[in-house]
Structure formats: structure tokens, C-alpha cells
């Protein structure tokens, strides 16, 4: 009975180790590097989009506060949305 138990434990540990090694090799190889670079690139792109959007919104607020632009905020937002497309 002990031999069967230890055989099962050994097989389980072997399967887990094989999966971990395969995952590590996938992360280290070219495909893993491509995925990592793609995720970083997407994050930078999303950050830049959010930054641009907030800059435009803040510029609109400042222009309206200073009286430079008298256009309603909704009209400016529509122009901004068309600019993004």
C-alpha cells in the first residue's frame, strides 16, 4: 500500500514539475518575449491615449475659464471624439 501511495506522489510531482518547466520555457523563449513586449506596448499605448484625452479636456477647461473659447463643452467633446477616430 505504501508503494502505491509513493508511486502516486511521485507521478503527481513529476507532472507538476513538467508543467512548470514547460511554462518557464515558454516564457523565456521568443514567443514569451513577444508576449511580454506586446503587453508593455499595449500598456504604454493605453497610457498615452488616456494622457492625451485628459490633456485635451484640461485644455478645454482652461480655455473656457480664460474666455479664449466660447464654444460649449459638448461641441468640443464631439470635435475631440471625431479627432480620435
N, C-alpha and C positions, 0 to 999 in steps of 0.2 A: 504494500500500500504506500509506503514511504517513497519507493522508487517511482511510482506513477505520479505522486504529488510533485516530486522534484523534477520529473520529466516535464510536467505541465508548466511549472515555474520557469524552467529553462527555455521552453518553447516561447512562452509569453515574453520573457526578457529578450530573446532573440528577435522576435517580431517587432517589438517596440524599438530596439536598437537599430534594426534595419530601416524602419520608417524614419527615425531621427536622422540617420546617416543620409538617406535619400533626400530628405528635406534640406539638410545642410548643403549637400552637393548642388541641389537646385538653386539655393540662394547664393552660392558662391560663383556658379558658372555664369556664362554670358547672358543667359535668359534672366537669371536673378538680378544681374546688374542692370539689364534693360528695364525690368520692372521697377527697380528702385529709382532709377533716373527718371522714368516716366512719372512715378508718384511725386517726386520732387518737382519736376517740371509743371505738373498739374497744380501743385500747391502754390508755386510761385505765380503761375498764370492767374489763379483764382485770387490771390492776394493783390496782384496788380490791378485786376478788374475792380475789386472792392475799393481799392485806394483811389482809382480814377473816378469811380462813381461818387465816393464821398467828397473828393476834391471839387468835382463839378457842383455838387449840391451845396457845399460850403461857399463856393464862389458865387453861386446864385444868391444865397442868403446875404452875403456881404454886399453884392451889387445892389440888391433891393434895399438893404439897410442904409447904404450910402446915397441912394437916389440915382445911381448911374443907369440902372434899368428899371423901367416901369412895367415891364411885362408881368402878367400874372404867373404865379409859380407853376400852375398846371401847364401853361403853354410852354414854359421852359422844360418841364419834365417830359412833355411829348417830344420836343426837339431833341432832348438828350436820348430818349428811347429810340428815336429814328436814327440818331447818330451811331448808336451801338449796333444796329442791325447792319 
